[in-house]
Amino acid sequence: MVDAIPTPRTGGGSFKDKDKPVEVRLSNIIAAKAVSDAVRTSLGPRGMDKMIKTSNGEVIITNDGATILKHMAVLHPAAKMLVDLSAAQDVEAGDGTTSVVVLAGSLLGAAQKMLNKGIHPTTIAESFQKASHKANEFLTEVATKLDLSDRESLLKSAGTALNSKIVSQYSGLFAPIAVDAVLRVIDPATAINVDLKDIRIVKKVGGTIDDTELVDGLVLAQNAVKSASGPTRVEKAKIGLIQFQLSPPKPDMENQIIVNDYRQMDKILKEERQYLLNMVKKIKKAGCNVLLIQKSILRDAVNDLSLHFLAKLKIMVIKDVERDEIEFICKSTGCKPIADIDSFTEDKLGYADLVDEVQDSGSRVVKVTGVKHAGKTVSILCHGANSLVLEEAERSLHDALCVIRCLVKKKYLIAGGGAPEIENAGLNPIAIVTELRNRHVQGETTAGINVRKGAITNILDENVIQPLLVSTSAIELAAETVKMLLKIDDLVHGDMR
């Protein structure tokens, strides 16, 4: 006999579910709320930081919601949905990754109270969905249209995103860098999105965060090879990027060659020398004077003899270029990756006015300026006293860049400081939230929580503004996730195959 499917509550009677679906739903809500509570304390300017120790022993200090959740060992399927929710917000808006999880946790808390009153979960889920659409309509009504030529508003938005970070004291430095970086790689008049792959953040230990700078060109963390006394500065550079090895070929790993005759040994060495010399001559013949060599896992990408030949021909060498850097280098300089020596021709070379290895804040980097495709890419050279500070500085810069990207995608601004969401930030919840609600009822829609003064003020006077897309995306994604969680009535373990 098949049990009838329970229908949503329509009249005055309350909905009574079976025991198992109730237990499953309660388990999901508790697990998801636990994740929400874990990141709740990192929200806002008064938010605390988390120290994360990863499985491989790496230590991360951050208050970025997406980073905390990404490294959290989560087992419960419902809790994993909140981790995915934060990741989705990071992709869509880049900011508000903590807010979206806290919002979902609050919605689940409200849903639990309604479930206890006997309201059907489908009714609750659909109501949340409708409420999210209505909330976004209200937010759009109070939003202010933005022109990308309004630099002041862009700086305020980036500064607001940075004020809740560990590196908040450097928001005056990072905000202009983020704004200028985005505006250099787009056409403000026509752009509807920003490809953040065109903006590369290069981290270098040494100096302080104050030494961070925006470079209109390419910055390489690798140093020029000086072992063979090769050049470290080249003007009017013609840049070649190779993906093959400048070293003698070797037999397969399973095979080995044993030479007993010294004459044969001399012949092998002579052949190796000639083999390398021919390759280097082909590189020089193409007009190349700066050579970038991709890191190789098969054998040495370059050996001392080939470095000697390259130095004699005044070719600057930078080795150990990572695979994920190739696309950015090609887009910046106009070069094309070359897979074998026979394909090494002049048309595959890039161009730059100057390639120079410079001493910068206690560390050496290679700067490529005056590139062929100026304006298509920019680099941010980020300095810091240690790797922990550098990693958090990179995450903060990424959030600031994402905020500017949000404003390019959806050119509207709203007040920050909890004004649209009416949320607290570590102050007295009863007094502050009650006062905030009262101000909004009186029509002060830009009233928000001034954390520094510990009072409710007009948040626009404090220059606390944020993109509309951050809030609308957070509300939509949180409502969708809560709707999915509420409609689950059973947990089935799949067959492991």
N, C-alpha and C positions, 0 to 999 in steps of 0.2 A: 504494500500500500504506500502510495506517495503522499507525503505531507503537503498540504497547501502552502504556497508561497505567501508569507505575510505581506499585507498591503500597507502602504503608508497611512498614518493617522489622518483621518478626514473629518471626523466629527468630534464630539466631546470626549470619547473614550481614549485612554492612553494605550500606546503600543507596548505589547509584552512579547519579547523575543525569547527564543530558546536559550538554554544555559550556555551551550558551547559558543554560539556567535557572540554572546555578551562577553564571555571570557576572552575570546580572540580580540574583539574590539578594544576591550579594556587593556589588554596586554600591549596592543599596538599604540594606544594613546600614551600609556605609561612610558614605553620605550622611546617614543618620539619626543615626549616632554622632557625626558632625561637628557637627551641630546640638546634640546633647546635651553635647558637650565645650565648645561655645561658651558655654553658660550654667552649666556645672558650677561654675566659680569664683565665681559669685555666690550660691551656696547657703550659708545659715546666717549666724550673727552675725559670723563672720570673712569672710564673702563680700565680694568686691570689686564695685565699681560699674562700669557700662558707660556710655561717652559715645557717643550715637548721633547722627549727622548725617543728617537725612532728605533726600529728594530735593528738597524745596523750601527747603533751607537751615536748617531748624529744628534746634536742638540740644536733646537730651533726656539727662539724667543720671539713671540708675535702676539698681536691682538686682532689679527685678520681672521674673520670667521671662516672663510673658505680654506685657509691654510690649516687652521686648528682642526677642522672637521676632516680634511683630506688625510691627516696623519693620525686621526683617532681610530683605535682598533674597535670598530663597530661590528657586532655579530647579528643583532636582531634585524630582520628584513625591513621592518617599519622604520627603525632608526636609520638604516641605510638610505631610505627615501629622503630623509632630511639632509643627509650628506649630499645626495644628488641634487636636492633642491638648492643648496648653497652653491654648488658647482654651476647649476643652470643660471642662477642670478649673476654669477661671476662672468659667465659667457655673454649674457644679454646686456648687463649694465656695467659689470666690473666693480661696482661699489654696492653697499647695502647687503653684503653677504651674511652679516650677523643679524641685521634687522629682519631679513626674510625668515630666518629660522626662529627668532624670538616671536615674530608675528604668527607663524604657523603653530608654535607652542601655545600661544595665547588663544588662538582659535580652537585648538584641541581641548584646552581647559574649559572654554565656554561650551563646546560641544558635549563634553562629559556631563556637565550640569544639566543640559537639555535632555540628554539620553536618560539620565536618572529620573527626569520628570515624565518619561514615557513617550517622548517625541521620536518618530521614526528617523533612523539615520539618513535615509534618502532625502527626507524633507529638510533636515539640517544641512546636508551637503549642498543641495540645490539652492537653499537660501543663502548660504555663504557665497556661492558663485554669483548669484544676482546682486548681493551686497557689494562684492568686489567690483562689479561693473559700475554700480551706482557710485561707489567711492571714487573710482577713477574719473567718472564724469564730473564730480565735485572738484577734484584736484585740477582737472583741466580748466574748469571755470575760473579758479583762483590763480592759475598760472600766468606768468608774464612772458610774452613773446620776446625772443632773443635774436639779436643780429650778431653774427660771428665777428663783425668788425668792432663790437663792444668788448674791448680787451679787459676793461675793469671788471665786468660781470664774469668773464671767463676766469680771471684770477681769483675772484671771490669764491667761485664754485670749487676750483681746485684747492684753495686754501681750506674750505670747509671739510673736504674729504681728508685732508692731511692733518687736521687739528685733533683727530682722535687716535693718531698713530704714535708710536714710540718716538719717532723723529719729528714730532709736531713743532718743536722749536725751530726747525729748518723749513717751515712751510713758506716763509718769505723767499727762500732760495728755490725750492722745488716747484712751487706754483708757476712762476714765470718760465722755468725750463719746460714744464709739461705743456703749457699753452703754446710757447714758441715752437716746440718740437712738432706738435700736431698741425699748427698753421703752416709750417714749412713744407709738409708733405701732402697738403690738400689745396684745392682752389676754394677758398671760403665762399665764393659766389655760387658755386654749383655743387659742392660736395654734399652727399647724403650719408656717407659712412667714412670710416678711417680704418685702414689696414695697419694695425699696430706692429706688424712684422717689418714695416718700413722704418720703425724707430727701434734702434738696438741699444740696450743698456749694457755697458761693459763695466764689470766690477774689478777694482784693483785695490788690494790691501796696501795702505800707506797714506799718510796725511789724515785729514779729517773730512767729515761730510761737507764742510764749508768749501772744500776744494773741488766739489762736483761741478762739472761744466757741460755745456751743450756744444758739440762739435759738428759744424756743417760739412760733413764728409764721413770718412770711415776711420774707426779706431780699432786697432788690433792689440789684444793683450799679449800676443806673442812678440818676442824680441827678434831683431835682425841677427842672423848668424854672424858672429865675429871671429870664430875659431880660425878661419883661414884669412883673416884680415880683409874681409869683404867690406864694401861700402855700407854706411848706415844712413846716408842721405842722398837722395836722387831727385834732381829737378827734371821736369818734362818727362815724367815716368811713363813708360809703356809696360803695362802690367800683364804678366802671364800667370794663369792659375792651372797647375797640372795635377792630375789625379793618378799619375804613374810614378814609378820609382826611379830615382837617379842613382841606382846602385846596381852592381852586377847581378845577373839572374842566378838563381839558386835552384838545385834539384828539389824534387818533391820531398816531403818530410820523411817518407818511407825509404828514400834512397840516399846513398852517400857515395862520394867519389874519393878514391884513395890514389894518390900520385906518389910513386917511389923514385921517379927519375927527375933530377933537379932541372934538366933541360926542358922537360915537359912542364914543370912548375913555372919556369921562367916564361914559357910560351903562354901559359894560362894568364899570368899576371900582365903580360904584354897585351894580350887580347882584351882583358878587362879594361886596361888603360885606354886602348884604342876605342873600345865600345863606348866608354863614358865620354871620351873626348869628342867623338862624333855626335853624341846626343847634345852636349853642351854647345858645340859649333852650330847645330841646327837652331838651338834656342837663340843664340846670338844673331844668327843670320836673319831671323824673323824680326829683329829690332828690339827684342825684349831686354829691358835693363832692371826690372824688378820681378822676381820670381816667387810666387806663393806656392807652397807644396803641401798638399793635403796629407794628413796623418795616415800612415799605412799600418795595417795589422798583419800583413803577410811577411814583410821583411823591412829592413831599414829604408825609409823613404829617400834618404840621401846619405852618402858616406863621405869620408874625409877627402878622398881623391876628387870626387865631383865638386865638392865645396871649394877645393883648391883651384880647379879649372874655372869655376864660376867667378871666384874672386879675381883671378888673373884677367878675366874679360870684363871686370867692373860691373858685375851683375849682383844686385842686392838680393839676398835670400831670406825668406821668412818661412820657416817650416812648422809642422804640426798644426796646420789649419784644420779645424774640426769640420765634420761633414755638415752640421747644421748651420755653419757660417757661410757656406758656399753660395747659397741663393742671395743673401744680403750683399756679399762682396760683388757678385756679378751685376746685381741691380745698381749698385753704387758706382762702380768703375766702368761698367760696360764691357767687361771681359766675359769670355765664355770658358767653361771648364774644358780642359783638354785631356782626353783619355789615353792617348798614345803619342809618341814622338813624331810619327809621320803626319799627324793632324796639326802639328804646331806651326801655324801660319800667322801672318801679321794681322789678318782680319779678326782673329780670335783674341787679340790683345785689348786691354782696357787702357784708359788714359787718366793721368792726374798731373796737376802742376807740380806737386811736391809730395814725396814720400820721405818721411823723416822720423827717426827714432829719437824721442825726446825724454828727458828726465822730468817727471811730473809728480810732485809731492812724495818724493822718496821712492818712486817706482818708475820703471821704464816702459813706455808704450810706443807703438808705431802709429803716427797720424798720417792719414792720406787726405790731402786737401786739394781743392780745385779740381774735383772729380768731373768726369764727363757728363754725368746725369745729375748735376747739382739741383737740389730741390725735390728729388724723388725719395731720398733717404736722409736720415740724420742719425747721429750717435750721441748717446749720453755717457760720459765718462764719470763713473761714480766712485768716489774714494771713501775710505772708512778705516778706523783703527784696527778692526778685526772682521772676520768673516760673518759673525753673528749680526753685527751692525750693518754690514754691507747687504746681507740677505734681506733684512727688514727694510732698509732704504730702497732696495729694488722693488719690494712688494708695495711700498708706499708710493713710489713713483708710478708704478703700474696702475694703481688705483686712481691717481690723479690724471693719468693719461686716459683711463677709461671714462672718467667723469667728463672730460672734454669731448671724447668720442660720443658719449650720450647726447651732449648738446649739439653735435653735428647731426646725429641721427634724428633727434626730436628737439627742435629749437625752442624749448620752453623751460622756464625756471620757476621754482616755488621756494617758499621760505623753508629753512631747515630748523634745527633746534627742537625737533619734536612737534613743531606747529601743525603739520598735516596729519600726523599719526596720533597726536596727543599721547606721547609716551614719556616716561620718566627717564632720568639719566643719573641715578644714584643719589638723588635728593629725597627729602621726606615725601613718600608717595601720596599720602592723604592730603597734606596741605598744598603741595605743588600741583598735583594733577587736578584737584578740585578747583584751585584758582585758575588753572589753564583752561579748564572746561568753561568756567564762568566767563572768562575773557572772550572766548570764542562764541558763546551764546550772545554776548553783547555786540558781536559783529567784528571783533578784533581778530580777523583771520590770520594775521601775521604775528600774533603773540606766540612766543615760544619760551623754552626754558633756557635762561642764561646761566650756564653752569658756573661761570667764574664769579658772578654776583650772587648766585643761589636764589634767584628771584625770577618772576615772569616779566619779560620786557618785549618790546617790538624787536623781533629777531633780525629784521632787515637793517635796523640801525647798527647792529653788531656785525654786519656783512656776512651773516650765516645764510647762505642760499645753496640750493642743490638742484640738479636736473630733475625735471618732471619724470623722465623715463626710469630713474632709480626707484621712485616710490610706486609708480604704476606697475612696473615689472614685479616688484616685491609683493604687492597686494595680489596680483593675478596669479603668480606662481605659488604663493602660500595657499590661496584659496583652492587652486587645482590639486595641490598635494593633499590638503586636508580632506577634500572631497573623495579622493581615491582611498585614503586611509579609512574613512568612515564607511565606505561601501564594501569593505572587506569583511566577510563573515566567517571565513575559515582559512586555516593555514595548512597547506598540503606540502609534504616533503617529497620532492622529486626523486626518481630512481637514479642512482649514481651509476653511470655507464662509462 
